Amino acid sequence: MFDKLWSKKGENILFKNDFWTYKIDHFYIDQNRTSEYHYVHTPGSVMIIPLLSNSEVLLVSQFRYLLQKTSLEFPGGGIKTGGVPNEEAIRELREETGFSAEKIIKAGEFAPYNGVADEICSVFIAMNLYESPLKGDEPEFPENHVFAPEQVDKMIATGELWDGMTIASWTIAKRLMK
């Protein structure tokens, strides 16, 4: 439908760590006009829906500094440079819930904030959970909570569950859990 309208002429990297690169791209809009685009480049992210044997799901609550409040969400996180999504999903599951999974399937993927980052989030369903804690990042102190699928839908509808990546991941994964 749309042809590629912009062509990149250069970039500046403002800051880089293992998870993000803050960039400014300089580009041509056409032969006579130039502009710039500020964004975050990432290797991606993962979200995991831990499915319990009784069809309930495990969510975690954790404090979110930028919003200064606690969020209820599925475990997940950024992929480090060179990371593999399904391996990162298992690591995040272990760090945030204390569980690992005998089986993990990819449910889909989505772009969380395509005007600000080039991130693609891979969504996984983790099944046949077993205890396998892994020490996580120091500032994170997640707490596990178990819910029936109907409860998750209700919490989204009432705004109690407001994390966008969790809502998008749930929308993608729940069709495979029926």
MOBEL-V454792 format. One record per backbone hydrogen bond with DSSP energy under -0.5 kcal/mol. CO is the residue of the C=O (numbers start at 0). NH is the residue of the N-H. If there is no record, write none. Layout:
co=CO nh=NH
co=CO nh=NH
This chain:
co=6 nh=27
co=9 nh=25
co=11 nh=13
co=11 nh=23
co=14 nh=21
co=17 nh=80
co=18 nh=42
co=19 nh=16
co=20 nh=22
co=20 nh=40
co=21 nh=13
co=21 nh=14
co=22 nh=38
co=23 nh=11
co=24 nh=36
co=25 nh=8
co=25 nh=9
co=26 nh=34
co=27 nh=6
co=32 nh=28
co=32 nh=29
co=34 nh=26
co=36 nh=24
co=38 nh=22
co=38 nh=40
co=39 nh=117
co=40 nh=20
co=43 nh=78
co=44 nh=121
co=45 nh=76
co=46 nh=123
co=47 nh=49
co=48 nh=50
co=48 nh=125
co=49 nh=51
co=49 nh=57
co=51 nh=54
co=55 nh=51
co=56 nh=58
co=56 nh=146
co=57 nh=49
co=58 nh=144
co=59 nh=72
co=60 nh=142
co=61 nh=70
co=62 nh=64
co=63 nh=66
co=63 nh=67
co=63 nh=68
co=68 nh=63
co=70 nh=61
co=70 nh=72
co=71 nh=162
co=72 nh=59
co=74 nh=47
co=76 nh=45
co=78 nh=42
co=79 nh=82
co=83 nh=86
co=83 nh=87
co=84 nh=88
co=85 nh=89
co=86 nh=90
co=87 nh=91
co=88 nh=92
co=89 nh=93
co=90 nh=94
co=91 nh=95
co=92 nh=96
co=92 nh=97
co=92 nh=98
co=93 nh=97
co=93 nh=133
co=97 nh=131
co=99 nh=129
co=102 nh=126
co=104 nh=106
co=104 nh=124
co=107 nh=122
co=109 nh=111
co=109 nh=120
co=112 nh=115
co=112 nh=116
co=115 nh=39
co=119 nh=44
co=119 nh=121
co=120 nh=109
co=121 nh=46
co=122 nh=106
co=122 nh=107
co=123 nh=48
co=124 nh=104
co=125 nh=50
co=126 nh=101
co=126 nh=102
co=127 nh=101
co=129 nh=99
co=136 nh=139
co=142 nh=60
co=144 nh=58
co=146 nh=56
co=147 nh=150
co=147 nh=151
co=148 nh=152
co=149 nh=153
co=150 nh=154
co=151 nh=155
co=152 nh=156
co=153 nh=157
co=154 nh=158
co=154 nh=159
co=154 nh=160
co=155 nh=158
co=159 nh=161
co=162 nh=166
co=163 nh=167
co=164 nh=168
co=165 nh=169
co=166 nh=170
co=167 nh=171
co=168 nh=172
co=169 nh=173
co=172 nh=175
co=172 nh=176
co=173 nh=176
